[in-house]
Amino acid sequence: MADKDEKISEAFLDRLADRVIEQLSNKFDELDISLDYIAALLSGESAIGIGAGQRAAGRLHRSGVYSDTKKEIK
């Protein structure tokens, strides 16, 4: 076992960590897009509008209306 542990370099671990972070980042992006579609169904706003609002105003972006009552969110 000591021989295998000695062969693992810092550069290898850095590359491995970079690959894992990239894969996780891609999955989070996919999840975020899926959640935008769910939010669009629930709010009546388009998924594109929700994504754009979040990019402009952050994750706490709200559309300002409920789709069923058209009342402002306060």
mmJSON file of the N, C-alpha and C atoms, coordinates in Angstrom:
{"data_MODEL":{"atom_site":{
"group_PDB":["ATOM","ATOM","ATOM","ATOM","ATOM","ATOM","ATOM","ATOM","ATOM","ATOM","ATOM","ATOM","ATOM","ATOM","ATOM","ATOM","ATOM","ATOM","ATOM","ATOM","ATOM","ATOM","ATOM","ATOM","ATOM","ATOM","ATOM","ATOM","ATOM","ATOM","ATOM","ATOM","ATOM","ATOM","ATOM","ATOM","ATOM","ATOM","ATOM","ATOM","ATOM","ATOM","ATOM","ATOM","ATOM","ATOM","ATOM","ATOM","ATOM","ATOM","ATOM","ATOM","ATOM","ATOM","ATOM","ATOM","ATOM","ATOM","ATOM","ATOM","ATOM","ATOM","ATOM","ATOM","ATOM","ATOM","ATOM","ATOM","ATOM","ATOM","ATOM","ATOM","ATOM","ATOM","ATOM","ATOM","ATOM","ATOM","ATOM","ATOM","ATOM","ATOM","ATOM","ATOM","ATOM","ATOM","ATOM","ATOM","ATOM","ATOM","ATOM","ATOM","ATOM","ATOM","ATOM","ATOM","ATOM","ATOM","ATOM","ATOM","ATOM","ATOM","ATOM","ATOM","ATOM","ATOM","ATOM","ATOM","ATOM","ATOM","ATOM","ATOM","ATOM","ATOM","ATOM","ATOM","ATOM","ATOM","ATOM","ATOM","ATOM","ATOM","ATOM","ATOM","ATOM","ATOM","ATOM","ATOM","ATOM","ATOM","ATOM","ATOM","ATOM","ATOM","ATOM","ATOM","ATOM","ATOM","ATOM","ATOM","ATOM","ATOM","ATOM","ATOM","ATOM","ATOM","ATOM","ATOM","ATOM","ATOM","ATOM","ATOM","ATOM","ATOM","ATOM","ATOM","ATOM","ATOM","ATOM","ATOM","ATOM","ATOM","ATOM","ATOM","ATOM","ATOM","ATOM","ATOM","ATOM","ATOM","ATOM","ATOM","ATOM","ATOM","ATOM","ATOM","ATOM","ATOM","ATOM","ATOM","ATOM","ATOM","ATOM","ATOM","ATOM","ATOM","ATOM","ATOM","ATOM","ATOM","ATOM","ATOM","ATOM","ATOM","ATOM","ATOM","ATOM","ATOM","ATOM","ATOM","ATOM","ATOM","ATOM","ATOM","ATOM","ATOM","ATOM","ATOM","ATOM","ATOM","ATOM","ATOM","ATOM","ATOM","ATOM","ATOM","ATOM","ATOM","ATOM","ATOM","ATOM","ATOM"],
"id":[1,2,3,4,5,6,7,8,9,10,11,12,13,14,15,16,17,18,19,20,21,22,23,24,25,26,27,28,29,30,31,32,33,34,35,36,37,38,39,40,41,42,43,44,45,46,47,48,49,50,51,52,53,54,55,56,57,58,59,60,61,62,63,64,65,66,67,68,69,70,71,72,73,74,75,76,77,78,79,80,81,82,83,84,85,86,87,88,89,90,91,92,93,94,95,96,97,98,99,100,101,102,103,104,105,106,107,108,109,110,111,112,113,114,115,116,117,118,119,120,121,122,123,124,125,126,127,128,129,130,131,132,133,134,135,136,137,138,139,140,141,142,143,144,145,146,147,148,149,150,151,152,153,154,155,156,157,158,159,160,161,162,163,164,165,166,167,168,169,170,171,172,173,174,175,176,177,178,179,180,181,182,183,184,185,186,187,188,189,190,191,192,193,194,195,196,197,198,199,200,201,202,203,204,205,206,207,208,209,210,211,212,213,214,215,216,217,218,219,220,221,222],
"type_symbol":["N","C","C","N","C","C","N","C","C","N","C","C","N","C","C","N","C","C","N","C","C","N","C","C","N","C","C","N","C","C","N","C","C","N","C","C","N","C","C","N","C","C","N","C","C","N","C","C","N","C","C","N","C","C","N","C","C","N","C","C","N","C","C","N","C","C","N","C","C","N","C","C","N","C","C","N","C","C","N","C","C","N","C","C","N","C","C","N","C","C","N","C","C","N","C","C","N","C","C","N","C","C","N","C","C","N","C","C","N","C","C","N","C","C","N","C","C","N","C","C","N","C","C","N","C","C","N","C","C","N","C","C","N","C","C","N","C","C","N","C","C","N","C","C","N","C","C","N","C","C","N","C","C","N","C","C","N","C","C","N","C","C","N","C","C","N","C","C","N","C","C","N","C","C","N","C","C","N","C","C","N","C","C","N","C","C","N","C","C","N","C","C","N","C","C","N","C","C","N","C","C","N","C","C","N","C","C","N","C","C","N","C","C","N","C","C","N","C","C","N","C","C"],
"label_atom_id":["N","CA","C","N","CA","C","N","CA","C","N","CA","C","N","CA","C","N","CA","C","N","CA","C","N","CA","C","N","CA","C","N","CA","C","N","CA","C","N","CA","C","N","CA","C","N","CA","C","N","CA","C","N","CA","C","N","CA","C","N","CA","C","N","CA","C","N","CA","C","N","CA","C","N","CA","C","N","CA","C","N","CA","C","N","CA","C","N","CA","C","N","CA","C","N","CA","C","N","CA","C","N","CA","C","N","CA","C","N","CA","C","N","CA","C","N","CA","C","N","CA","C","N","CA","C","N","CA","C","N","CA","C","N","CA","C","N","CA","C","N","CA","C","N","CA","C","N","CA","C","N","CA","C","N","CA","C","N","CA","C","N","CA","C","N","CA","C","N","CA","C","N","CA","C","N","CA","C","N","CA","C","N","CA","C","N","CA","C","N","CA","C","N","CA","C","N","CA","C","N","CA","C","N","CA","C","N","CA","C","N","CA","C","N","CA","C","N","CA","C","N","CA","C","N","CA","C","N","CA","C","N","CA","C","N","CA","C","N","CA","C","N","CA","C","N","CA","C","N","CA","C","N","CA","C","N","CA","C"],
"label_alt_id":[null,null,null,null,null,null,null,null,null,null,null,null,null,null,null,null,null,null,null,null,null,null,null,null,null,null,null,null,null,null,null,null,null,null,null,null,null,null,null,null,null,null,null,null,null,null,null,null,null,null,null,null,null,null,null,null,null,null,null,null,null,null,null,null,null,null,null,null,null,null,null,null,null,null,null,null,null,null,null,null,null,null,null,null,null,null,null,null,null,null,null,null,null,null,null,null,null,null,null,null,null,null,null,null,null,null,null,null,null,null,null,null,null,null,null,null,null,null,null,null,null,null,null,null,null,null,null,null,null,null,null,null,null,null,null,null,null,null,null,null,null,null,null,null,null,null,null,null,null,null,null,null,null,null,null,null,null,null,null,null,null,null,null,null,null,null,null,null,null,null,null,null,null,null,null,null,null,null,null,null,null,null,null,null,null,null,null,null,null,null,null,null,null,null,null,null,null,null,null,null,null,null,null,null,null,null,null,null,null,null,null,null,null,null,null,null,null,null,null,null,null,null],
"label_comp_id":["MET","MET","MET","ALA","ALA","ALA","ASP","ASP","ASP","LYS","LYS","LYS","ASP","ASP","ASP","GLU","GLU","GLU","LYS","LYS","LYS","ILE","ILE","ILE","SER","SER","SER","GLU","GLU","GLU","ALA","ALA","ALA","PHE","PHE","PHE","LEU","LEU","LEU","ASP","ASP","ASP","ARG","ARG","ARG","LEU","LEU","LEU","ALA","ALA","ALA","ASP","ASP","ASP","ARG","ARG","ARG","VAL","VAL","VAL","ILE","ILE","ILE","GLU","GLU","GLU","GLN","GLN","GLN","LEU","LEU","LEU","SER","SER","SER","ASN","ASN","ASN","LYS","LYS","LYS","PHE","PHE","PHE","ASP","ASP","ASP","GLU","GLU","GLU","LEU","LEU","LEU","ASP","ASP","ASP","ILE","ILE","ILE","SER","SER","SER","LEU","LEU","LEU","ASP","ASP","ASP","TYR","TYR","TYR","ILE","ILE","ILE","ALA","ALA","ALA","ALA","ALA","ALA","LEU","LEU","LEU","LEU","LEU","LEU","SER","SER","SER","GLY","GLY","GLY","GLU","GLU","GLU","SER","SER","SER","ALA","ALA","ALA","ILE","ILE","ILE","GLY","GLY","GLY","ILE","ILE","ILE","GLY","GLY","GLY","ALA","ALA","ALA","GLY","GLY","GLY","GLN","GLN","GLN","ARG","ARG","ARG","ALA","ALA","ALA","ALA","ALA","ALA","GLY","GLY","GLY","ARG","ARG","ARG","LEU","LEU","LEU","HIS","HIS","HIS","ARG","ARG","ARG","SER","SER","SER","GLY","GLY","GLY","VAL","VAL","VAL","TYR","TYR","TYR","SER","SER","SER","ASP","ASP","ASP","THR","THR","THR","LYS","LYS","LYS","LYS","LYS","LYS","GLU","GLU","GLU","ILE","ILE","ILE","LYS","LYS","LYS"],
"label_asym_id":["A","A","A","A","A","A","A","A","A","A","A","A","A","A","A","A","A","A","A","A","A","A","A","A","A","A","A","A","A","A","A","A","A","A","A","A","A","A","A","A","A","A","A","A","A","A","A","A","A","A","A","A","A","A","A","A","A","A","A","A","A","A","A","A","A","A","A","A","A","A","A","A","A","A","A","A","A","A","A","A","A","A","A","A","A","A","A","A","A","A","A","A","A","A","A","A","A","A","A","A","A","A","A","A","A","A","A","A","A","A","A","A","A","A","A","A","A","A","A","A","A","A","A","A","A","A","A","A","A","A","A","A","A","A","A","A","A","A","A","A","A","A","A","A","A","A","A","A","A","A","A","A","A","A","A","A","A","A","A","A","A","A","A","A","A","A","A","A","A","A","A","A","A","A","A","A","A","A","A","A","A","A","A","A","A","A","A","A","A","A","A","A","A","A","A","A","A","A","A","A","A","A","A","A","A","A","A","A","A","A","A","A","A","A","A","A","A","A","A","A","A","A"],
"label_entity_id":["1","1","1","1","1","1","1","1","1","1","1","1","1","1","1","1","1","1","1","1","1","1","1","1","1","1","1","1","1","1","1","1","1","1","1","1","1","1","1","1","1","1","1","1","1","1","1","1","1","1","1","1","1","1","1","1","1","1","1","1","1","1","1","1","1","1","1","1","1","1","1","1","1","1","1","1","1","1","1","1","1","1","1","1","1","1","1","1","1","1","1","1","1","1","1","1","1","1","1","1","1","1","1","1","1","1","1","1","1","1","1","1","1","1","1","1","1","1","1","1","1","1","1","1","1","1","1","1","1","1","1","1","1","1","1","1","1","1","1","1","1","1","1","1","1","1","1","1","1","1","1","1","1","1","1","1","1","1","1","1","1","1","1","1","1","1","1","1","1","1","1","1","1","1","1","1","1","1","1","1","1","1","1","1","1","1","1","1","1","1","1","1","1","1","1","1","1","1","1","1","1","1","1","1","1","1","1","1","1","1","1","1","1","1","1","1","1","1","1","1","1","1"],
"label_seq_id":[1,1,1,2,2,2,3,3,3,4,4,4,5,5,5,6,6,6,7,7,7,8,8,8,9,9,9,10,10,10,11,11,11,12,12,12,13,13,13,14,14,14,15,15,15,16,16,16,17,17,17,18,18,18,19,19,19,20,20,20,21,21,21,22,22,22,23,23,23,24,24,24,25,25,25,26,26,26,27,27,27,28,28,28,29,29,29,30,30,30,31,31,31,32,32,32,33,33,33,34,34,34,35,35,35,36,36,36,37,37,37,38,38,38,39,39,39,40,40,40,41,41,41,42,42,42,43,43,43,44,44,44,45,45,45,46,46,46,47,47,47,48,48,48,49,49,49,50,50,50,51,51,51,52,52,52,53,53,53,54,54,54,55,55,55,56,56,56,57,57,57,58,58,58,59,59,59,60,60,60,61,61,61,62,62,62,63,63,63,64,64,64,65,65,65,66,66,66,67,67,67,68,68,68,69,69,69,70,70,70,71,71,71,72,72,72,73,73,73,74,74,74],
"pdbx_PDB_ins_code":[null,null,null,null,null,null,null,null,null,null,null,null,null,null,null,null,null,null,null,null,null,null,null,null,null,null,null,null,null,null,null,null,null,null,null,null,null,null,null,null,null,null,null,null,null,null,null,null,null,null,null,null,null,null,null,null,null,null,null,null,null,null,null,null,null,null,null,null,null,null,null,null,null,null,null,null,null,null,null,null,null,null,null,null,null,null,null,null,null,null,null,null,null,null,null,null,null,null,null,null,null,null,null,null,null,null,null,null,null,null,null,null,null,null,null,null,null,null,null,null,null,null,null,null,null,null,null,null,null,null,null,null,null,null,null,null,null,null,null,null,null,null,null,null,null,null,null,null,null,null,null,null,null,null,null,null,null,null,null,null,null,null,null,null,null,null,null,null,null,null,null,null,null,null,null,null,null,null,null,null,null,null,null,null,null,null,null,null,null,null,null,null,null,null,null,null,null,null,null,null,null,null,null,null,null,null,null,null,null,null,null,null,null,null,null,null,null,null,null,null,null,null],
"Cartn_x":[0.809,0.0,0.85,1.951,2.798,3.248,3.524,3.952,2.858,1.619,0.524,0.338,0.413,0.244,1.349,2.541,3.661,3.525,2.789,2.642,1.605,0.775,-0.239,0.424,0.494,1.158,0.139,0.647,-0.204,-0.85,-0.11,-0.645,-1.806,-1.663,-2.749,-3.986,-3.799,-4.931,-5.589,-4.794,-5.334,-6.18,-5.68,-6.437,-7.735,-7.653,-8.823,-9.858,-9.419,-10.325,-10.97,-10.195,-10.738,-11.821,-11.586,-12.582,-13.854,-13.715,-14.887,-15.677,-14.987,-15.656,-16.385,-15.773,-16.407,-17.668,-17.594,-18.757,-19.881,-19.544,-20.558,-21.185,-20.371,-20.872,-21.871,-21.556,-22.473,-23.794,-23.735,-24.96,-25.79,-25.14,-25.872,-26.54,-25.873,-26.47,-27.711,-27.625,-28.768,-29.917,-29.595,-30.613,-31.264,-30.471,-30.997,-31.97,-31.625,-32.509,-33.812,-33.729,-34.935,-35.811,-35.203,-35.971,-36.607,-35.944,-36.541,-37.828,-37.831,-39.036,-40.154,-39.815,-40.821,-41.367,-40.491,-40.93,-41.82,-41.505,-42.321,-43.727,-43.815,-45.129,-45.943,-45.303,-46.007,-46.35,-45.538,-45.724,-46.431,-46.424,-46.998,-46.007,-44.824,-43.786,-43.02,-42.355,-41.586,-40.295,-39.819,-38.564,-37.407,-37.461,-36.415,-36.45,-37.659,-37.802,-37.289,-37.551,-37.06,-35.537,-34.955,-33.492,-32.864,-33.469,-32.941,-33.055,-34.179,-34.366,-33.361,-33.056,-32.077,-30.684,-30.361,-29.041,-28.923,-30.03,-30.006,-30.12,-30.967,-31.274,-30.851,-30.271,-29.842,-30.912,-30.593,-31.469,-32.783,-32.85,-34.074,-35.04,-34.766,-35.636,-37.054,-38.016,-39.426,-40.096,-41.035,-41.686,-42.605,-43.123,-43.992,-45.473,-45.856,-47.284,-47.477,-48.623,-49.058,-49.855,-49.693,-50.375,-51.88,-52.353,-53.785,-54.551,-53.914,-54.634,-54.165,-53.013,-52.419,-52.251,-52.074,-51.815,-50.316,-49.918,-48.502,-48.033,-46.8,-46.174,-45.62,-45.939,-45.45,-44.463],
"Cartn_y":[-1.198,0.0,1.26,1.248,2.44,2.865,1.891,2.235,2.987,2.547,3.222,4.638,4.816,6.138,7.088,6.574,7.409,7.873,7.13,7.471,8.576,8.837,9.882,11.227,12.035,13.329,14.432,15.565,16.731,17.184,17.107,17.496,16.592,15.289,14.35,14.696,14.96,15.312,16.619,17.585,18.845,18.605,17.786,17.481,16.753,15.815,15.06,15.988,16.859,17.811,18.733,19.2,20.064,19.348,18.081,17.308,17.115,16.807,16.602,17.9,19.007,20.307,20.649,20.409,20.683,19.843,18.562,17.684,18.115,18.471,18.94,20.25,21.125,22.404,22.187,21.277,20.971,20.412,19.544,18.967,20.039,20.953,22.035,22.939,23.19,23.991,23.297,21.989,21.229,21.273,21.13,21.176,22.552,23.599,24.956,25.193,24.718,24.866,24.107,22.905,22.126,22.846,23.43,24.159,25.411,26.047,27.204,26.796,25.618,25.158,24.856,24.276,24.015,25.337,26.3,27.616,28.294,28.119,28.716,28.124,26.821,26.183,26.692,26.87,27.3,28.787,29.6,31.053,31.644,30.933,31.471,32.29,32.496,33.22,32.222,32.705,31.801,31.379,30.192,29.706,30.614,31.143,32.06,33.336,33.835,35.032,34.819,33.658,33.347,33.295,32.621,32.542,33.913,34.738,36.086,36.935,36.819,37.571,37.179,35.899,35.431,35.92,35.955,36.464,37.95,38.677,40.124,40.48,39.76,40.152,39.122,38.027,37.005,35.946,34.992,33.842,34.212,35.338,35.725,36.479,36.504,37.178,36.637,37.543,37.155,37.846,37.163,37.721,38.888,38.925,40.017,39.721,38.613,38.269,36.78,36.429,35.04,34.798,33.671,33.433,33.281,32.742,32.498,33.719,34.626,35.768,37.097,37.113,38.333,39.424,39.009,39.972,40.146,41.309,41.558,40.843,40.359,39.758,40.892,40.895,41.968,41.416],
"Cartn_z":[0.0,0.0,0.0,0.647,0.722,-0.671,-1.561,-2.914,-3.673,-3.569,-4.256,-3.728,-2.425,-1.835,-2.279,-2.456,-2.868,-4.325,-5.151,-6.561,-6.791,-5.811,-5.953,-5.685,-6.723,-6.6,-6.319,-5.906,-5.675,-6.986,-8.074,-9.381,-9.787,-9.527,-9.817,-9.007,-7.723,-6.867,-7.312,-7.747,-8.258,-9.506,-10.426,-11.643,-11.307,-10.393,-9.977,-9.328,-8.46,-7.802,-8.833,-9.805,-10.857,-11.663,-11.976,-12.736,-11.931,-10.655,-9.801,-9.663,-9.46,-9.334,-10.624,-11.755,-13.056,-13.232,-12.896,-13.034,-12.096,-10.868,-9.921,-10.394,-10.902,-11.407,-12.541,-13.442,-14.548,-14.035,-13.04,-12.478,-11.78,-11.062,-10.398,-11.433,-12.558,-13.622,-14.183,-14.386,-14.877,-13.876,-12.597,-11.555,-11.505,-11.621,-11.586,-12.731,-13.909,-15.069,-14.831,-14.276,-13.977,-12.969,-11.948,-10.942,-11.527,-12.484,-13.16,-13.881,-14.508,-15.191,-14.194,-13.054,-12.016,-11.485,-11.222,-10.747,-11.78,-13.046,-14.106,-14.105,-13.927,-13.878,-12.699,-11.565,-10.357,-10.367,-11.005,-10.934,-12.145,-13.247,-14.466,-15.279,-14.767,-15.494,-16.364,-17.4,-18.252,-17.548,-17.875,-17.305,-17.701,-18.923,-19.385,-18.557,-18.27,-17.442,-16.035,-15.479,-14.133,-14.138,-15.114,-15.207,-15.382,-16.233,-16.465,-15.21,-14.513,-13.273,-12.214,-12.134,-11.159,-11.515,-12.796,-13.193,-12.869,-13.043,-12.809,-11.33,-10.583,-9.203,-8.166,-8.595,-7.639,-7.422,-6.59,-6.352,-5.673,-5.048,-4.356,-5.261,-6.561,-7.529,-7.421,-7.435,-7.442,-8.621,-9.236,-10.42,-10.082,-8.882,-8.479,-8.565,-9.196,-9.271,-9.062,-8.511,-8.482,-9.762,-10.374,-11.643,-11.473,-10.346,-10.2,-9.698,-8.997,-8.448,-9.009,-9.643,-10.193,-9.138,-7.881,-6.806,-6.637,-6.267,-6.051,-4.798,-4.843,-3.671,-2.835,-1.592,-0.701,0.28],
"occupancy":[1.0,1.0,1.0,1.0,1.0,1.0,1.0,1.0,1.0,1.0,1.0,1.0,1.0,1.0,1.0,1.0,1.0,1.0,1.0,1.0,1.0,1.0,1.0,1.0,1.0,1.0,1.0,1.0,1.0,1.0,1.0,1.0,1.0,1.0,1.0,1.0,1.0,1.0,1.0,1.0,1.0,1.0,1.0,1.0,1.0,1.0,1.0,1.0,1.0,1.0,1.0,1.0,1.0,1.0,1.0,1.0,1.0,1.0,1.0,1.0,1.0,1.0,1.0,1.0,1.0,1.0,1.0,1.0,1.0,1.0,1.0,1.0,1.0,1.0,1.0,1.0,1.0,1.0,1.0,1.0,1.0,1.0,1.0,1.0,1.0,1.0,1.0,1.0,1.0,1.0,1.0,1.0,1.0,1.0,1.0,1.0,1.0,1.0,1.0,1.0,1.0,1.0,1.0,1.0,1.0,1.0,1.0,1.0,1.0,1.0,1.0,1.0,1.0,1.0,1.0,1.0,1.0,1.0,1.0,1.0,1.0,1.0,1.0,1.0,1.0,1.0,1.0,1.0,1.0,1.0,1.0,1.0,1.0,1.0,1.0,1.0,1.0,1.0,1.0,1.0,1.0,1.0,1.0,1.0,1.0,1.0,1.0,1.0,1.0,1.0,1.0,1.0,1.0,1.0,1.0,1.0,1.0,1.0,1.0,1.0,1.0,1.0,1.0,1.0,1.0,1.0,1.0,1.0,1.0,1.0,1.0,1.0,1.0,1.0,1.0,1.0,1.0,1.0,1.0,1.0,1.0,1.0,1.0,1.0,1.0,1.0,1.0,1.0,1.0,1.0,1.0,1.0,1.0,1.0,1.0,1.0,1.0,1.0,1.0,1.0,1.0,1.0,1.0,1.0,1.0,1.0,1.0,1.0,1.0,1.0,1.0,1.0,1.0,1.0,1.0,1.0,1.0,1.0,1.0,1.0,1.0,1.0],
"B_iso_or_equiv":[0.0,0.0,0.0,0.0,0.0,0.0,0.0,0.0,0.0,0.0,0.0,0.0,0.0,0.0,0.0,0.0,0.0,0.0,0.0,0.0,0.0,0.0,0.0,0.0,0.0,0.0,0.0,0.0,0.0,0.0,0.0,0.0,0.0,0.0,0.0,0.0,0.0,0.0,0.0,0.0,0.0,0.0,0.0,0.0,0.0,0.0,0.0,0.0,0.0,0.0,0.0,0.0,0.0,0.0,0.0,0.0,0.0,0.0,0.0,0.0,0.0,0.0,0.0,0.0,0.0,0.0,0.0,0.0,0.0,0.0,0.0,0.0,0.0,0.0,0.0,0.0,0.0,0.0,0.0,0.0,0.0,0.0,0.0,0.0,0.0,0.0,0.0,0.0,0.0,0.0,0.0,0.0,0.0,0.0,0.0,0.0,0.0,0.0,0.0,0.0,0.0,0.0,0.0,0.0,0.0,0.0,0.0,0.0,0.0,0.0,0.0,0.0,0.0,0.0,0.0,0.0,0.0,0.0,0.0,0.0,0.0,0.0,0.0,0.0,0.0,0.0,0.0,0.0,0.0,0.0,0.0,0.0,0.0,0.0,0.0,0.0,0.0,0.0,0.0,0.0,0.0,0.0,0.0,0.0,0.0,0.0,0.0,0.0,0.0,0.0,0.0,0.0,0.0,0.0,0.0,0.0,0.0,0.0,0.0,0.0,0.0,0.0,0.0,0.0,0.0,0.0,0.0,0.0,0.0,0.0,0.0,0.0,0.0,0.0,0.0,0.0,0.0,0.0,0.0,0.0,0.0,0.0,0.0,0.0,0.0,0.0,0.0,0.0,0.0,0.0,0.0,0.0,0.0,0.0,0.0,0.0,0.0,0.0,0.0,0.0,0.0,0.0,0.0,0.0,0.0,0.0,0.0,0.0,0.0,0.0,0.0,0.0,0.0,0.0,0.0,0.0,0.0,0.0,0.0,0.0,0.0,0.0],
"pdbx_formal_charge":[null,null,null,null,null,null,null,null,null,null,null,null,null,null,null,null,null,null,null,null,null,null,null,null,null,null,null,null,null,null,null,null,null,null,null,null,null,null,null,null,null,null,null,null,null,null,null,null,null,null,null,null,null,null,null,null,null,null,null,null,null,null,null,null,null,null,null,null,null,null,null,null,null,null,null,null,null,null,null,null,null,null,null,null,null,null,null,null,null,null,null,null,null,null,null,null,null,null,null,null,null,null,null,null,null,null,null,null,null,null,null,null,null,null,null,null,null,null,null,null,null,null,null,null,null,null,null,null,null,null,null,null,null,null,null,null,null,null,null,null,null,null,null,null,null,null,null,null,null,null,null,null,null,null,null,null,null,null,null,null,null,null,null,null,null,null,null,null,null,null,null,null,null,null,null,null,null,null,null,null,null,null,null,null,null,null,null,null,null,null,null,null,null,null,null,null,null,null,null,null,null,null,null,null,null,null,null,null,null,null,null,null,null,null,null,null,null,null,null,null,null,null],
"auth_seq_id":[1,1,1,2,2,2,3,3,3,4,4,4,5,5,5,6,6,6,7,7,7,8,8,8,9,9,9,10,10,10,11,11,11,12,12,12,13,13,13,14,14,14,15,15,15,16,16,16,17,17,17,18,18,18,19,19,19,20,20,20,21,21,21,22,22,22,23,23,23,24,24,24,25,25,25,26,26,26,27,27,27,28,28,28,29,29,29,30,30,30,31,31,31,32,32,32,33,33,33,34,34,34,35,35,35,36,36,36,37,37,37,38,38,38,39,39,39,40,40,40,41,41,41,42,42,42,43,43,43,44,44,44,45,45,45,46,46,46,47,47,47,48,48,48,49,49,49,50,50,50,51,51,51,52,52,52,53,53,53,54,54,54,55,55,55,56,56,56,57,57,57,58,58,58,59,59,59,60,60,60,61,61,61,62,62,62,63,63,63,64,64,64,65,65,65,66,66,66,67,67,67,68,68,68,69,69,69,70,70,70,71,71,71,72,72,72,73,73,73,74,74,74],
"auth_comp_id":["MET","MET","MET","ALA","ALA","ALA","ASP","ASP","ASP","LYS","LYS","LYS","ASP","ASP","ASP","GLU","GLU","GLU","LYS","LYS","LYS","ILE","ILE","ILE","SER","SER","SER","GLU","GLU","GLU","ALA","ALA","ALA","PHE","PHE","PHE","LEU","LEU","LEU","ASP","ASP","ASP","ARG","ARG","ARG","LEU","LEU","LEU","ALA","ALA","ALA","ASP","ASP","ASP","ARG","ARG","ARG","VAL","VAL","VAL","ILE","ILE","ILE","GLU","GLU","GLU","GLN","GLN","GLN","LEU","LEU","LEU","SER","SER","SER","ASN","ASN","ASN","LYS","LYS","LYS","PHE","PHE","PHE","ASP","ASP","ASP","GLU","GLU","GLU","LEU","LEU","LEU","ASP","ASP","ASP","ILE","ILE","ILE","SER","SER","SER","LEU","LEU","LEU","ASP","ASP","ASP","TYR","TYR","TYR","ILE","ILE","ILE","ALA","ALA","ALA","ALA","ALA","ALA","LEU","LEU","LEU","LEU","LEU","LEU","SER","SER","SER","GLY","GLY","GLY","GLU","GLU","GLU","SER","SER","SER","ALA","ALA","ALA","ILE","ILE","ILE","GLY","GLY","GLY","ILE","ILE","ILE","GLY","GLY","GLY","ALA","ALA","ALA","GLY","GLY","GLY","GLN","GLN","GLN","ARG","ARG","ARG","ALA","ALA","ALA","ALA","ALA","ALA","GLY","GLY","GLY","ARG","ARG","ARG","LEU","LEU","LEU","HIS","HIS","HIS","ARG","ARG","ARG","SER","SER","SER","GLY","GLY","GLY","VAL","VAL","VAL","TYR","TYR","TYR","SER","SER","SER","ASP","ASP","ASP","THR","THR","THR","LYS","LYS","LYS","LYS","LYS","LYS","GLU","GLU","GLU","ILE","ILE","ILE","LYS","LYS","LYS"],
"auth_asym_id":["A","A","A","A","A","A","A","A","A","A","A","A","A","A","A","A","A","A","A","A","A","A","A","A","A","A","A","A","A","A","A","A","A","A","A","A","A","A","A","A","A","A","A","A","A","A","A","A","A","A","A","A","A","A","A","A","A","A","A","A","A","A","A","A","A","A","A","A","A","A","A","A","A","A","A","A","A","A","A","A","A","A","A","A","A","A","A","A","A","A","A","A","A","A","A","A","A","A","A","A","A","A","A","A","A","A","A","A","A","A","A","A","A","A","A","A","A","A","A","A","A","A","A","A","A","A","A","A","A","A","A","A","A","A","A","A","A","A","A","A","A","A","A","A","A","A","A","A","A","A","A","A","A","A","A","A","A","A","A","A","A","A","A","A","A","A","A","A","A","A","A","A","A","A","A","A","A","A","A","A","A","A","A","A","A","A","A","A","A","A","A","A","A","A","A","A","A","A","A","A","A","A","A","A","A","A","A","A","A","A","A","A","A","A","A","A","A","A","A","A","A","A"],
"auth_atom_id":["N","CA","C","N","CA","C","N","CA","C","N","CA","C","N","CA","C","N","CA","C","N","CA","C","N","CA","C","N","CA","C","N","CA","C","N","CA","C","N","CA","C","N","CA","C","N","CA","C","N","CA","C","N","CA","C","N","CA","C","N","CA","C","N","CA","C","N","CA","C","N","CA","C","N","CA","C","N","CA","C","N","CA","C","N","CA","C","N","CA","C","N","CA","C","N","CA","C","N","CA","C","N","CA","C","N","CA","C","N","CA","C","N","CA","C","N","CA","C","N","CA","C","N","CA","C","N","CA","C","N","CA","C","N","CA","C","N","CA","C","N","CA","C","N","CA","C","N","CA","C","N","CA","C","N","CA","C","N","CA","C","N","CA","C","N","CA","C","N","CA","C","N","CA","C","N","CA","C","N","CA","C","N","CA","C","N","CA","C","N","CA","C","N","CA","C","N","CA","C","N","CA","C","N","CA","C","N","CA","C","N","CA","C","N","CA","C","N","CA","C","N","CA","C","N","CA","C","N","CA","C","N","CA","C","N","CA","C","N","CA","C","N","CA","C","N","CA","C","N","CA","C","N","CA","C","N","CA","C"],
"pdbx_PDB_model_num":[1,1,1,1,1,1,1,1,1,1,1,1,1,1,1,1,1,1,1,1,1,1,1,1,1,1,1,1,1,1,1,1,1,1,1,1,1,1,1,1,1,1,1,1,1,1,1,1,1,1,1,1,1,1,1,1,1,1,1,1,1,1,1,1,1,1,1,1,1,1,1,1,1,1,1,1,1,1,1,1,1,1,1,1,1,1,1,1,1,1,1,1,1,1,1,1,1,1,1,1,1,1,1,1,1,1,1,1,1,1,1,1,1,1,1,1,1,1,1,1,1,1,1,1,1,1,1,1,1,1,1,1,1,1,1,1,1,1,1,1,1,1,1,1,1,1,1,1,1,1,1,1,1,1,1,1,1,1,1,1,1,1,1,1,1,1,1,1,1,1,1,1,1,1,1,1,1,1,1,1,1,1,1,1,1,1,1,1,1,1,1,1,1,1,1,1,1,1,1,1,1,1,1,1,1,1,1,1,1,1,1,1,1,1,1,1,1,1,1,1,1,1]
}}}
